[in-house]
Amino acid sequence: MLRAFGASDDLATQVGDADLTSLECCQEFIALQLAPSSPSVRNFAISVDGKAVGNVGIGNMKHRHDTGWVDYWVSAEARGHGLASRSLTSAANWAFEQRDLFRLELGHRVNNPAC
């Protein structure tokens, strides 16, 4: 995370005002924001050869309408290999099969670099 966010300014919007300028800050962000799961939130690391290069998150899962909100990011060095598409497909399958969701909503930026 430290390397990915340090190398690509466009990723800052993915974490709001989180400070990811040190290894300790990144570890704390992962422990507090990405690692915990709940009935309404789940994150999945996108990895290549055991190295995390991105994240797919499903949040705001609500069973009133069986929906969830999807977000993702991929490090600049790992873009262009279809990792986001494959990871989003896997996460969507998990949400539909394991959480019985009906619809996932994906927000995107109009200036989103190809992933």
C-alpha positions in Angstrom: 0.0 0.0 0.0 2.8 2.4 0.9 4.4 1.9 -2.5 1.2 1.9 -4.5 -0.2 5.1 -3.0 3.2 6.8 -3.1 3.6 6.1 -6.8 0.1 7.1 -7.9 -1.5 10.4 -6.9 -4.9 9.3 -8.3 -5.3 6.6 -5.6 -5.6 9.2 -2.8 -9.3 9.6 -3.6 -9.8 5.9 -2.7 -9.0 6.4 1.0 -10.3 9.9 1.7 -8.1 11.7 4.1 -6.2 8.7 5.4 -2.5 9.2 6.0 -0.6 6.5 4.1 2.8 8.1 4.2 4.5 5.5 6.3 4.5 1.7 6.8 2.9 2.1 10.2 0.1 4.3 8.8 -0.6 1.7 6.1 -0.6 -1.1 8.5 -3.0 0.7 10.8 -5.3 1.6 7.8 -5.3 -2.1 6.7 -6.0 -3.3 10.3 -8.8 -0.8 11.0 -10.4 -0.2 7.5 -9.7 -3.2 5.3 -9.2 -6.3 7.4 -12.3 -6.2 9.6 -15.4 -7.6 8.0 -19.0 -7.4 9.2 -22.5 -8.2 7.8 -22.3 -4.9 5.8 -18.7 -4.7 4.8 -16.1 -7.0 3.2 -12.8 -6.3 1.5 -10.7 -8.6 -0.7 -7.0 -8.0 -1.5 -6.0 -8.2 -5.2 -2.7 -10.1 -5.2 -0.1 -11.2 -7.7 2.4 -13.8 -6.6 1.4 -13.2 -3.0 1.9 -9.4 -3.2 -1.2 -7.2 -2.6 -1.6 -4.8 -5.6 -5.1 -3.6 -5.0 -8.4 -4.0 -3.2 -12.0 -4.8 -3.9 -14.5 -3.7 -1.3 -18.2 -4.4 -0.9 -19.8 -2.1 1.6 -23.2 -0.8 2.6 -24.6 -4.3 2.2 -28.3 -4.1 3.1 -30.8 -6.9 3.0 -33.8 -4.7 2.9 -33.2 -4.4 -0.9 -30.4 -7.0 -1.1 -27.9 -4.4 -2.4 -24.3 -3.5 -1.8 -21.8 -0.8 -2.9 -18.6 -1.9 -4.7 -15.3 0.0 -4.8 -11.8 -1.0 -6.0 -8.3 0.2 -6.6 -5.3 -1.3 -8.4 -1.7 0.0 -8.1 -0.4 1.7 -11.2 2.2 -1.0 -11.7 -0.5 -3.7 -11.9 -3.0 -1.9 -14.1 -3.8 -3.1 -17.6 -3.8 -6.9 -16.9 -7.5 -7.4 -16.2 -7.0 -7.8 -12.4 -9.8 -5.4 -11.5 -12.3 -7.1 -13.8 -11.4 -10.6 -12.6 -11.4 -9.5 -8.9 -14.7 -7.6 -9.2 -16.2 -10.7 -10.8 -15.0 -12.9 -7.9 -16.2 -10.4 -5.3 -19.6 -10.1 -7.0 -19.9 -13.9 -7.1 -19.1 -14.0 -3.4 -21.7 -11.3 -2.7 -24.4 -13.1 -4.7 -23.7 -16.6 -3.4 -22.6 -16.0 0.2 -24.5 -12.9 1.1 -27.6 -13.5 -1.1 -27.4 -10.0 -2.6 -29.5 -9.1 -5.6 -27.7 -6.0 -6.9 -24.3 -4.4 -6.6 -23.7 -0.7 -7.4 -20.3 0.5 -8.6 -19.3 4.1 -8.4 -16.6 5.4 -10.7 -14.8 8.5 -11.6 -14.9 9.9 -15.0 -11.1 10.2 -15.0 -10.6 6.6 -13.8 -7.4 5.2 -15.3 -7.8 1.8 -17.1 -7.5 -1.1 -14.7 
